[in-house]
Structures are given as structure tokens and as C-alpha cells.
Amino acid sequence: MFDIHGLTKTYTRSKQHVHALRDISLRITAGSFVAVTGPSGSGKTTLLLTLGGLIQPSAGNVTYGDQNLYTLPASQLATFRNRTIGFVLQTFNLVPYLTAVENVMLPMLPRETNGMDTLRHALDLLEKLGLADRATFLPRELSVGQQQRVAIARALANDPEVILADEPTGNLDPSLANEILDVLDDLNRSYSKTVVMVTHSPQAAARAREVLKLRDGMLVS
Amino acid sequence: MAFTFRTIVLKEIYQRKGRMVSGLLAITLGIAVIVAIQSITSVSRQVVAKKLDLLGANIMVLPQGATVDDYFSADVDAPTFPEEYVERIAASMIPGVDNMSPKLSRRIEIDGSSVILTGILPANELASKPIWQASGLMGAELALACAPSQNKESSLTEADLKAQRKAVDSLGMNEVWVGSQIAERLRVNTGSILPIEGRTFKVTHVLPETGTIDDNRIFAHLHAAQLLLGINGQVSNIEIMGCCSEISDGLLGKLRNILPDTRITTIGHIVNTQIETNTLMAKVALVLLVIIILVGSFSIGNYMWANVEERRREIGTLITIGWGRRHIYWLFLAKAIILGLVGGVLGYVVGTVSAVILGPYLAGLEIGPVLAYFWWSVVVAMVISLAGSWYPTYRAARIDPAVIMQEV
């Protein structure tokens, strides 16, 4: 699935070089559930966004199947994100003026699929995540747990092979965090989705079947 | 309703309608100002054109080889050409010929005084000629072209003003109008009988002093003057009121083509005044249009820039979930098109209503709606909106989604 070789990312800020990732090589196999842990600034989110085709690495390459992601033109990289990756973010990033079901339909718009099929599929996803009666609610009318479940439904809209989750439980209390982890676990076990989850939380990391530890941009285990 | 890109655009506009008002206001007011000014200037242009017409003829048709000096000196042997040329011009229906006045002038002696006798064709006879009606130069238009000034401060009567411009509504075969100097010299007044070359004429009007050669001129009916001078069917010149835009667009050449054995010249200062006035009005309108497009585009650009900044996280999220640049472009340019469309329609309505209400107070003009400005308003508003939105949209499509994800 993901083959990462010599991945390096260096930011230059105020003439200072910040080494976010240093020569990382690893392989993430299809159907795995990987937690990426480490202290703040260790490069966890940078690694996740690089896997998602959002950050051009300074050196090294990221291959998904037989596609070297960063040799693809921008439009094909967008299509890769749209069809292959589902993003779940700490702050949910729901569009505030769209209803829950409309937020779920957002990734399906560039695919130009039939409108009714799109709506039906989005409602199915919300139902599976226990939000059937919240479909027409705006994000501000939902609890944080419900908002995160809408974000997960949006991530699943195009039936991606990979879920990339950045601190998915970071804004949730422990019981809500467990609910979300259950959902990710179920996606991995029941639907064979590959899940890569960045987290600070040891409890969340414990739910994964593989844990990668980063420190100062380097893979330590 | 199906969920489409359009739904997102409309929902975003509705959700942030308060902030959108400023952007919409910029376009609406800009278009309203242009429409109001254009509505007023189009009417005032007609008024100015009429006032420019009052300056008199601006094209002179003279016999081949003659000069304007020949016409003014009116010597006994001054050349002439057939009166039939007047009908030839009318029959050609050349656009831009607003009015014509054929004249025959000769210097004669009355009681030992040298005066110029000028035969003119009164407007009522011009209007009654069938060829005139066929060419569209109807009496009403002649009256319009010969309308007296509306200057109420002037002490001159309507007849005086018409006489100053030598446009006479009606003049009998035995009637004359007499210039002020010659009237004084010959001691005649309105109602006097004046013998000329063995025939008697009634003085129906003594012209006010003009300070020109006309003060020493006697105006008679053209055909009476021809009989009196023994030059039947001939005229010394034809004065033409030409519309200045056509003058600069080849009117003289067209006249020369149909009257090849004549000399056709413009009366420079009148033509120049007309052209300068029209050019000035066109320039003022153009300057206003450019200013409003610049200010409107800047205002819309400012609003769209703020909108992009406000939606950085949203745009970053859309790029993250796989929206391409063209989708982001569409999201913002569709909004610009809607703003332009609504701004154009509102601007037209506000501008037209303002012009209709304020026109009579501010410019003393009755102004009606000009439907042609509707499409113009919509197109200009779209141009303003798209021009102002282009760069913010370009920036939006290039937002780095990774940076947005880290802005927590």
C-alpha cells in the first residue's frame, strides 16, 4: 500500500531550518491500523499530510500502490485524495453553513454522480453513524461528538481505501473519544479500511494494531 | 433541490448576507451612478444638440470656384447654381442633413444706399415640398431645427431669434424683413411700404441689431428675389445644418458626390463647437465609467479578498477532500457572477429611478427609462465583479491545505 523511502521535510521559517521529518522509511500495508505517536513538534501531522498528498516532501518519495504521489500533476493528486483517502481532522472542519448531510456529500460533488444517489448514500452513512435524525442540522446545532461522526461520514463518502485521522479524539471527552475509536476500529475490522491515526493519547494508540513513535522528525520505533 | 456547487454558492451568500451587502452595494451604487448619468446625459445631449443647431448652418454649398467671401460680398456677377440642387440633396436622403436653406444674394441700390437683397425660402414652403416629406424632413423637424432659443432672459422675440438665424416660417411674395441699419438708413419700420427695383414690398419685420453684415441686408422670398433680379431658378448658396457626428463621418464627401459641380465647405467655428461639445460629453462619460469600474472592481476585490481570508479553513478542507482548483475557481467566480447579475439589475433600477426623479430637479430635464441600459448595466456589473474577484479567486485556488490543517 504505502511505501515511504527516505522521506524528509524541512521548513524554512525566518531563515531557520526546521526538520519536521528526517529520512523516514516505512511500509504501511493494506488493512492495517497504525497509530503515530510522539511529542508535539515530532512531525506526526507532517507525516500524515505527506501520506495524504498534501505536503510536498523535501526529499524521498511516497508511493501508493504503483503511484509515486509527488510526481502526479495537481489535478491527479486531487483525484487521488478524493477517491482513495478519507480525512478525519481534530477540529472536524465541517462547512458551517451546510447541513450534516450536505457536508457528507461534499467529497462526492467533484465526481458528478447522480444527485439522488449521492443524497441516498450520504443519508445511509449518517444512519450507520447514528445520525439519521440529525441530517438536516447545521454543525453548530450538533454536539462535538456528533460533529466528529459527521466528519467521519464525510471521510467515508467516496468509500476510500485509507482513513487518515489527525487527533480524531483530541477535542472529545473520554466516553466520546471511545465512541469515535470504536467507529475507526469497526471501519478497520469490518470494512478492511487502512487507518493511520495521529494521536497524543496512549489510550487511543492502544486501540491500534501497530504504533509508530516519532521524535524530532525521526522514527524511533 | 439537488445538492450542487450552485447550492453551496447560494447558501454561502445567504449565510453571510450581511457582509455581502457591502460588496453588492459597491456594484449597485456604481452602476446606478453610471445609469443615472447616462440617462441624464442622453437627454441633455439632445438638448445640447438642439442648442447647437441654434448656432445656425454649419455647411455651405457654393458654386464651383466661389468663396464664402463671394457670398457675403454678393457682387452683381457672383456665380450661381440651380435651385433644383436643393431637391437633389433631399432626394438623396443622406443621413445627417438636418435642415437646408437655399439663398440668393445680390447687392442692389435703394434710395442711393447699397444694400444686400437676400432671397430665402420660408420653412412652410420647404416643408410642403413632397420630396421633403419623402426624405423625412417634415415640417415638424424643420420647426425643431429652427426652434428659437428658450433663453428667457433674452429680450429678443421669437421672430427676432428666428430672423437672426434667417429661418423664416412664412414670408409672402410681397413681404420683406429688413436689417436694423438699413431700416434706420431708409427710415422704415414694421408695416412700412418699401419700393425695391420698381416693385413695392411690405416690411413685416425689422431685425434686431446683430453687429454683422445682416444688419445691412433685406430678406425677401427667394422666388420674389429671383424675379426681381432676373435670375430665375438660380441660388447663390445652400446653407445646411448637418449633424456633426455625420460631418466627421463623411457627410461632406457624400454631398460632393451628388453635387460635383459645386464647392462644399464647412463653417469651421460652428462645426468645431459641435464636435468639441460632443467630444467633451463623450470624454466625461468615459472618465466616469473608468473611475466607477476601477472603484467598483477594487471594492468587490476587497470584499472577495476578505471572503477568501474568512474561508481559508473551508477552502483548505475542500482541497483536502479532493476538490480541484477548477472547483474552487467555480465556487468564487459563480459568486462573482451572481453579485454582478444582482448588482447590475439593482443598479439599473436605482439609477433609472434616481434619474427619473432627480432629472427634473437637478437638470431641468424630463427623463424616461432607457431599456438599452439594462443589458449594458448587467454586462458592466459582471465585468466589474469578475475583474475584482479574479485575483482573490486565484489566491483561493492556491491556498496550501497543509497550512490550514495546522492552523488549529
Interface residues (C-beta under 8 A of the other chain):
Chain A: T45 L49 G52 L54 I55 A74 S75 A78 T79 F80 R81 N82 R83 I85 F87 L89 Q90 T91 N93 V95 P96 Y97 L98 E102 M105 L106 P107 L109 P110 G115 M116 T118 L119 R154 N158 D166
Chain B: A2 F3 T4 F5 T7 I8 K11 E12 Y14 Q15 R16 R313 E314 G316 T317 L318 I319 T320 I321 G322 W323 G324 R325 H327 P401 A402 M405 Q406 V408
